[in-house]
Amino acid sequence: MKKFNVIIGKRQIIISSLVLILGIAVYLNWQFAAGDEGAISVMDILGASSKSQTSPGQNYGEAELVSTPKINDYFTQARLDKKNSHDEAAEDINKLLSSSEITGDQKATATTQALKITEMNEQETSIENQVKAKGFEDCVAYVEADRVNVTVKAPDMNAQQAAQIKDIIIGTTGISASNIVVTPIQ
């Protein structure tokens, strides 16, 4: 009995099991993929194939796998977050204005607030466009009542470029230079 254990060791059992599993996977792949171009095969599940897993007429959503975050993703996400924030504020004001229980003073305050939000949105867009026109690749601006934050894609920003951006912001918003923050990112 000892000789039998020596001949068939743990490694041989593991290797035999893996060969058996691989054989089953190949067989199942052959059975399920025969004649069906868009079918997901066992090899696709195991990651051995790089072809699309959806047939031409199917759409399983807009999600995609992202391996590493990039600088451009920062600007895209920042714009999306800013848009969502502005949309929520506008929706809140619209709900308030459409309420039947609102007084005249509250309506005037909400209207003034809506106009300020619109003006700040226009200032942000103007700042972003002017900064890009000065040669910077990308930019996101946040204008508040008395403060402006700008993030610029500029690997080697110098003091002169920062001053140039601050001049754009002061000219667009009238906010003092001490309340302006310019953040370069690479």
PyMOL commands that set and color helices and strands:
alter all, ss='L'
color gray80, all
select helices_A, chain A and resi 2-7+10-33+42-45+71-98+104-133+159-173+177-179
alter helices_A, ss='H'
color red, helices_A
select strands_A, chain A and resi 139-143+148-153+180-185
alter strands_A, ss='S'
color yellow, strands_A
deselect
rebuild
show_as cartoon
